[in-house]
Amino acid sequence: MIDGIYNIVPTPFDESGAIDEPSLRRLIDFVIGTDVDGLTILGFLGEAAKLSEAERAQVIDVTLEVADGRVPVVVGATAQALDPCLRHARDAADRGAAGLLVAPPRTARPNERSVRQHYEALCETVGVPVVIQDFPTSSGVYMTPAFIGSLVAERPQCRYLKLEDDPTAQKVTAILAENPGVAIFGGLGGNFMFEELQRGAVGMMTGFGFPEILVSIYRHFRAGREERARDIFYRYLPLIRYENQPGLNLPLRKLIYTIRGAMDHPDPRRPYPPLDDVTLLELDALLAHLGLTTPGHVVID
């Protein structure tokens, strides 16, 4: 069972743009120390599309070595054609991935038949669970609740869904009405985490730079302390909202992990949108307001 809080871990690079393996090792250990239920690597915000095959293998191997069975690791295998997707999927599964995160490929004319065939081929190739990524802003592919429900009914290996199609809370309800067996993860930084949990989501799969905050919300909610979960969510929602600005979420997230001492260099691999001085001041002020300026882990009761 894949559920709970899965942190999407960014890929650290050094000043030359090469993978910073010491930072990657420290970051993986740091994120596990926030008590997450699992890790996800090589997603959109893991900059997978900017990595070579050898670099992908390096990130997977280092992550699995450092995780050392403490938490399961889901590996992104999205590609813009079936053959490279299957190659990524086989390689990740062979290396020990607990699951695969796969968005549908962008095509000139997306259609349900081609998307279904893509996931059917994936299920026939690997034996690990597949997390469907429903993020049409990035993939260009819109999947209806009826389609998702029927795909999961026919291919239970694909029962997991990372839902990032706004409005997300309403789509949670619509998908579960079609098929209550779909296990839905929220995303988008956690912007609507509380509402998604109320509507039946099984957890979050996102890269928010303070995973322990999401862990605390989730643990309280699952224990029946919904009002406490709501209070924590509302307290930190300004940071969740600010960090997940479209186009800036990756550099902001990597900067936060650098401020927290979990990695050495905040820059994504080029090209990427730089953060201006005003944004840096706004982030500093927000972290100070929330009492989140001390490096290391944060205790959220």
C-alpha positions as CSV (number, residue, x, y, z in Angstrom):
1,M,0.0,0.0,0.0
2,I,1.3,3.4,-1.0
3,D,-0.2,6.1,1.1
4,G,0.6,9.0,3.5
5,I,3.1,11.7,2.8
6,Y,5.5,11.1,-0.1
7,N,8.0,13.9,-0.5
8,I,9.1,14.6,-4.0
9,V,12.8,15.2,-3.5
10,P,14.6,17.7,-5.8
11,T,17.9,16.8,-7.5
12,P,20.8,18.9,-6.1
13,F,23.4,20.3,-8.5
14,D,26.8,21.9,-7.7
15,E,27.9,25.2,-9.0
16,S,29.1,23.6,-12.3
17,G,25.7,22.1,-12.9
18,A,26.8,18.5,-12.1
19,I,24.8,16.3,-9.7
20,D,25.9,17.1,-6.2
21,E,26.0,13.6,-4.8
22,P,27.1,14.6,-1.2
23,S,24.1,17.0,-1.1
24,L,21.8,14.4,-2.5
25,R,22.8,12.0,0.2
26,R,22.3,14.6,2.9
27,L,19.0,15.7,1.5
28,I,17.6,12.2,1.3
29,D,18.5,11.5,4.9
30,F,17.1,14.9,5.9
31,V,13.8,14.3,4.3
32,I,13.5,10.8,5.8
33,G,14.2,12.5,9.1
34,T,11.0,14.5,8.8
35,D,9.0,11.2,9.3
36,V,7.6,11.0,5.8
37,D,6.0,7.8,4.6
38,G,8.0,7.6,1.4
39,L,10.0,9.4,-1.2
40,T,9.4,10.2,-4.8
41,I,12.3,11.0,-7.1
42,L,12.8,12.0,-10.7
43,G,9.4,13.8,-11.1
44,F,8.9,17.0,-13.0
45,L,10.4,19.0,-10.1
46,G,13.2,16.4,-9.8
47,E,14.3,17.8,-13.1
48,A,14.3,14.3,-14.6
49,A,14.0,15.7,-18.2
50,K,17.4,17.5,-17.7
51,L,19.2,14.3,-16.7
52,S,21.1,11.8,-18.8
53,E,20.4,8.1,-18.5
54,A,23.6,7.7,-16.4
55,E,22.5,10.6,-14.1
56,R,19.1,9.0,-13.6
57,A,20.7,5.8,-12.5
58,Q,23.0,7.7,-10.2
59,V,20.0,9.5,-8.5
60,I,18.1,6.2,-8.1
61,D,21.0,4.2,-6.8
62,V,22.1,6.9,-4.3
63,T,18.5,7.4,-3.1
64,L,17.9,3.7,-2.5
65,E,21.2,3.3,-0.8
66,V,20.7,6.1,1.6
67,A,17.0,5.2,2.2
68,D,18.2,1.7,3.0
69,G,14.7,0.3,3.3
70,R,13.6,2.9,5.8
71,V,10.9,4.2,3.5
72,P,9.7,3.1,0.0
73,V,10.9,5.1,-3.0
74,V,8.7,5.8,-6.0
75,V,10.6,6.7,-9.1
76,G,9.4,8.9,-12.0
77,A,9.4,7.2,-15.4
78,T,7.6,9.7,-17.5
79,A,8.8,10.1,-21.1
80,Q,7.3,11.5,-24.3
81,A,7.2,8.2,-26.0
82,L,6.3,4.6,-24.9
83,D,9.7,3.0,-25.5
84,P,11.8,5.4,-23.3
85,C,9.0,5.2,-20.7
86,L,9.2,1.4,-20.6
87,R,13.0,1.6,-20.5
88,H,12.9,4.0,-17.5
89,A,10.3,1.9,-15.8
90,R,12.2,-1.4,-16.2
91,D,15.4,0.2,-15.0
92,A,13.8,1.8,-11.9
93,A,12.0,-1.5,-11.0
94,D,15.1,-3.5,-11.5
95,R,17.1,-1.1,-9.2
96,G,14.5,-1.5,-6.4
97,A,11.8,1.1,-6.9
98,A,8.7,0.5,-4.8
99,G,6.5,2.2,-7.5
100,L,6.6,4.3,-10.6
101,L,5.2,7.8,-11.2
102,V,4.1,8.2,-14.8
103,A,2.3,11.0,-16.6
104,P,0.7,10.4,-19.9
105,P,2.9,11.4,-22.9
106,R,2.1,14.6,-24.7
107,T,0.7,13.9,-28.2
108,A,-0.5,16.1,-31.1
109,R,-4.1,14.9,-30.5
110,P,-4.4,13.3,-27.0
111,N,-7.1,10.7,-26.8
112,E,-8.2,8.2,-24.2
113,R,-7.3,5.2,-26.4
114,S,-3.7,6.1,-26.7
115,V,-3.4,7.0,-23.0
116,R,-5.0,3.7,-22.0
117,Q,-2.6,1.8,-24.3
118,H,0.3,3.6,-22.7
119,Y,-0.6,2.5,-19.2
120,E,-1.6,-1.0,-20.3
121,A,1.9,-1.5,-21.9
122,L,3.5,-0.2,-18.7
123,C,1.6,-2.6,-16.5
124,E,2.5,-5.5,-18.8
125,T,6.2,-4.6,-18.6
126,V,6.8,-4.1,-14.9
127,G,5.3,-5.6,-11.8
128,V,5.5,-2.7,-9.4
129,P,2.6,-0.3,-8.6
130,V,2.1,2.6,-11.0
131,V,1.1,6.1,-9.9
132,I,-0.7,7.9,-12.6
133,Q,0.2,11.6,-12.7
134,D,-2.8,13.7,-13.6
135,F,-1.2,17.1,-14.3
136,P,-2.6,18.5,-17.6
137,T,-0.9,21.8,-17.2
138,S,2.4,20.0,-17.7
139,S,1.4,17.0,-19.7
140,G,-1.2,18.6,-22.0
141,V,-3.4,15.6,-21.4
142,Y,-6.8,15.8,-19.6
143,M,-8.1,12.6,-18.1
144,T,-11.8,12.5,-17.1
145,P,-12.9,11.0,-13.8
146,A,-14.8,8.3,-15.8
147,F,-11.6,7.4,-17.7
148,I,-9.5,7.2,-14.6
149,G,-12.1,5.1,-12.8
150,S,-12.4,2.6,-15.7
151,L,-8.6,2.4,-16.2
152,V,-8.0,1.6,-12.5
153,A,-10.9,-1.0,-12.6
154,E,-9.2,-2.7,-15.5
155,R,-5.6,-2.3,-14.4
156,P,-5.5,-2.4,-10.5
157,Q,-1.7,-2.0,-10.7
158,C,-2.6,1.6,-11.7
159,R,-4.8,2.2,-8.7
160,Y,-2.7,5.2,-7.5
161,L,-3.3,8.7,-8.8
162,K,-1.3,11.9,-8.2
163,L,-4.0,14.4,-8.8
164,E,-3.0,17.9,-9.9
165,D,-5.9,18.9,-12.1
166,D,-7.6,22.0,-10.8
167,P,-10.1,22.2,-9.1
168,T,-8.5,19.2,-7.3
169,A,-10.9,18.7,-4.4
170,Q,-13.9,18.5,-6.7
171,K,-12.1,16.0,-8.9
172,V,-11.3,13.8,-5.9
173,T,-15.1,13.5,-5.3
174,A,-15.8,12.9,-9.0
175,I,-13.2,10.2,-9.3
176,L,-14.2,8.3,-6.2
177,A,-17.8,8.4,-7.3
178,E,-16.7,6.6,-10.5
179,N,-14.4,4.1,-8.6
180,P,-14.0,4.2,-4.8
181,G,-10.9,2.0,-5.2
182,V,-8.7,4.7,-6.7
183,A,-6.1,5.8,-4.1
184,I,-5.7,9.5,-4.7
185,F,-2.7,11.6,-3.6
186,G,-2.9,15.4,-3.6
187,G,-0.1,17.5,-5.1
188,L,0.5,21.1,-6.1
189,G,2.6,21.8,-3.0
190,G,-0.3,20.9,-0.7
191,N,-2.4,23.9,-1.6
192,F,-5.7,22.1,-1.0
193,M,-4.4,19.3,1.2
194,F,-7.0,19.6,3.9
195,E,-10.0,19.7,1.5
196,E,-8.5,16.8,-0.5
197,L,-8.2,14.7,2.7
198,Q,-11.7,15.5,3.7
199,R,-12.9,14.3,0.3
200,G,-11.1,10.9,0.5
201,A,-7.5,11.4,-0.6
202,V,-5.1,8.9,0.9
203,G,-2.1,11.3,1.3
204,M,0.1,13.8,-0.5
205,M,2.8,13.4,-3.0
206,T,4.5,16.8,-3.4
207,G,7.8,18.5,-2.9
208,F,6.9,21.1,-0.2
209,G,10.1,22.1,1.5
210,F,8.9,21.5,5.0
211,P,7.6,17.9,4.8
212,E,7.1,17.6,8.5
213,I,4.3,20.2,8.4
214,L,2.4,18.0,5.9
215,V,3.2,14.9,8.0
216,S,1.7,16.6,11.1
217,I,-1.5,17.6,9.3
218,Y,-1.9,14.1,7.9
219,R,-1.2,12.3,11.2
220,H,-3.7,14.5,13.1
221,F,-6.3,14.1,10.3
222,R,-6.0,10.3,10.2
223,A,-6.2,10.1,14.0
224,G,-9.6,11.9,13.9
225,R,-8.2,15.3,15.1
226,E,-9.5,17.1,12.1
227,E,-9.7,20.6,13.8
228,R,-6.1,20.3,14.9
229,A,-5.1,19.3,11.3
230,R,-7.1,22.3,10.0
231,D,-5.4,24.7,12.4
232,I,-1.9,23.5,11.3
233,F,-2.9,23.7,7.7
234,Y,-4.2,27.2,8.0
235,R,-1.2,28.4,9.9
236,Y,1.3,27.3,7.3
237,L,-0.9,27.8,4.2
238,P,0.7,31.2,3.4
239,L,4.1,29.4,3.0
240,I,2.5,26.5,1.0
241,R,0.9,29.1,-1.3
242,Y,4.0,31.2,-1.7
243,E,6.4,28.3,-2.3
244,N,4.2,26.8,-5.0
245,Q,4.1,29.8,-7.3
246,P,4.0,28.5,-10.9
247,G,7.4,28.9,-12.5
248,L,9.1,29.7,-9.2
249,N,8.2,26.7,-7.2
250,L,11.4,24.7,-8.0
251,P,13.9,27.4,-7.3
252,L,12.0,28.4,-4.1
253,R,11.9,24.8,-2.9
254,K,15.6,24.2,-3.5
255,L,16.4,27.5,-1.8
256,I,14.4,26.5,1.2
257,Y,16.2,23.2,1.5
258,T,19.5,25.1,1.2
259,I,18.5,27.5,4.0
260,R,17.5,24.4,6.1
261,G,21.1,23.0,5.7
262,A,19.9,20.0,3.7
263,M,21.9,20.8,0.5
264,D,24.7,23.1,-0.5
265,H,23.5,24.9,-3.7
266,P,20.0,26.1,-4.5
267,D,20.2,26.5,-8.3
268,P,18.2,24.2,-10.6
269,R,20.0,23.0,-13.8
270,R,19.9,25.7,-16.5
271,P,17.8,27.1,-17.9
272,Y,15.6,28.2,-15.0
273,P,13.8,31.3,-13.8
274,P,16.0,33.3,-11.3
275,L,14.6,34.6,-8.1
276,D,14.7,38.4,-7.8
277,D,15.8,40.3,-4.7
278,V,12.3,41.2,-3.7
279,T,11.2,37.5,-3.8
280,L,14.1,36.6,-1.6
281,L,13.1,39.3,0.9
282,E,9.5,38.1,0.9
283,L,10.5,34.6,1.6
284,D,12.8,35.6,4.4
285,A,10.0,37.6,6.0
286,L,7.5,34.8,5.6
287,L,9.9,32.2,7.2
288,A,10.6,34.6,10.0
289,H,6.9,35.3,10.6
290,L,6.3,31.5,10.9
291,G,9.4,30.9,13.1
292,L,11.0,28.7,10.5
293,T,14.4,30.3,10.2
294,T,16.5,27.8,12.2
295,P,18.3,25.2,10.1
296,G,17.4,21.5,10.8
297,H,14.1,19.8,11.5
298,V,11.0,21.6,12.8
299,V,8.9,20.2,15.6
300,I,5.2,20.5,14.6
301,D,2.9,19.3,17.4
